[in-house]
Amino acid sequence: MAKVKIAVLGAGESGVGAAILAQKLGMEVWLSDKGKIKDKYLTMLREAKIPHEQGTHTEEKILDATEVIKSPGIPTTAPLIKKIKERGIPVISEIEFAGRYTDAKKVCITGSNGKTTTTLLTYHIFKKAGLNVGLAGNVGKSFALQVANEKYDYYVIELSSFQLDDMDKFKADIAVLLNITPDHLDRYDHNMQNYVDSKFRIIRNQTSSDVFIYCADDEVTAKEVNKRNIPAKKYPFSITEAVSEGGHLKGDDLIININQKPFSMAVNRLSLHGKHNMYNSMAAAIASRVVDIRKDAIRESLADFQNIEHRLEAVATIHGVEFINDSKATNVNSTWYALESMTNPVVWIVGGIDKGNDYNLLKELVKQKVKAIVCLGKDNRKIISTFSSLVPSITEASSAKEAVVKAYKFTQPGDVVLLSPSCASFDLFENYEDRGNQFKDAVRAL
């Protein structure tokens, strides 16, 4: 029998993991990255003796493959991908590929906002409950690398729409859809329905023995659920209305009811604050009850979870002023959630590369909560024109240090300085992590 030839495009976390798994399975592997491969991944490829190239794509080698595994960052409209498909060569994701070679139960989480937090929270509950669980997808180590080297019973996997697009036969045992708001529409022909369809691939291939957990308060999701024939067992969650099975809010308590065995937890005991985090906590708690984790273990985990760096991360309190790093908020919806969860007056640091933002969504919250704005970006005209009539003070800064110093001058004890940029970071920083780290360094230097 002819040897299976796998071409992997992209030498990031997912690509290198996929190459290592393919090689371990006895396939012939060729990895190609048009950019420069990071040293960490070069070392892994060399140690595994995987043939690779960087700075170019040798098309004849790629077009000779039985199957192509592509990085989620490469759009399906790329000329090379079109050529591969014209040849009839299947193009799949690392997730699709790795999913074929594991019997582990897969809890898959997607949504426009909150998916990283919910994935990490679910993983935290599973791990603390003593389950043998891996963390994969957009967070943690490559799913394929773990399938190659570990033997987990469960995986908690964060999936972006880009990853879902390249999945065909993959199936989530438990699918979680948090919300759908406009994002990445440039990849979907600026057609919202295309993006919605992409998110709903999370339930692709599910059967009546699988589970679908979704937010009933999210208008787009709820409308779509009503339109579709969904064979999986559905567990909605809501903070506006009671649900018979799933999760809802009753007074100041979260109620989670699975298999007619309800349990409650006081909202003020949750380690994550704000309305959006009630949703994230409910989704994680439902997924945990579906696999029969004990109620007290879930309560304990929801109370002691530490959120990720750069997502509403408390940095320091200086002379009564709290500094919060939400650099991961690269779209308007993420910032909406951040502002919504603030209870004290806010000095808001915002700006960067605008991805077609509609700041009107934030006007009401800004009017209620923001006392001053510091614009941190090269071109701040849109922010200034949208908000100058709503807040008494707007100024500009061209570095994290300058932004922090200027923001601090607007504060008094009891205020919050919130970095929640709503924008990509590449005009002044390497990435959102670099922006968040520079912000934290500047706060500590005050």
Salt bridges, closest charged atoms under 4 A:
GLU13 OE1 - LYS40 NZ 3.67
GLU59 OE1 - LYS83 NZ 2.78
ASP64 OD2 - LYS5 NZ 2.74
GLU67 OE2 - ARG100 NH2 2.77
GLU150 OE2 - LYS141 NZ 3.52
ASP166 OD2 - LYS70 NZ 2.88
ASP168 OD2 - LYS169 NZ 3.54
ASP168 OD1 - ARG204 NH2 2.79
ASP173 OD1 - LYS171 NZ 3.59
ASP183 OD2 - HIS184 NE2 3.47
ASP183 OD1 - LYS355 NZ 3.95
ASP197 OD1 - ARG228 NH2 2.93
ASP210 OD1 - LYS171 NZ 2.83
GLU224 OE1 - LYS227 NZ 3.27
GLU224 OE2 - ARG228 NH2 3.11
GLU245 OE1 - LYS233 NZ 2.68
ASP296 OD1 - ARG294 NE 3.09
GLU300 OE2 - LYS128 NZ 3.26
ASP304 OD1 - HIS124 NE2 2.72
ASP304 OD2 - LYS128 NZ 2.05
GLU309 OE2 - HIS310 NE2 3.69
GLU309 OE2 - LYS440 NZ 2.64
GLU313 OE2 - LYS440 NZ 2.95
ASP326 OD1 - ARG311 NH1 2.97
ASP354 OD2 - LYS382 NZ 3.02
GLU364 OE1 - LYS367 NZ 3.83
ASP379 OD2 - ARG381 NH2 2.82
GLU402 OE2 - LYS406 NZ 3.06
ASP415 OD2 - LYS371 NZ 2.54
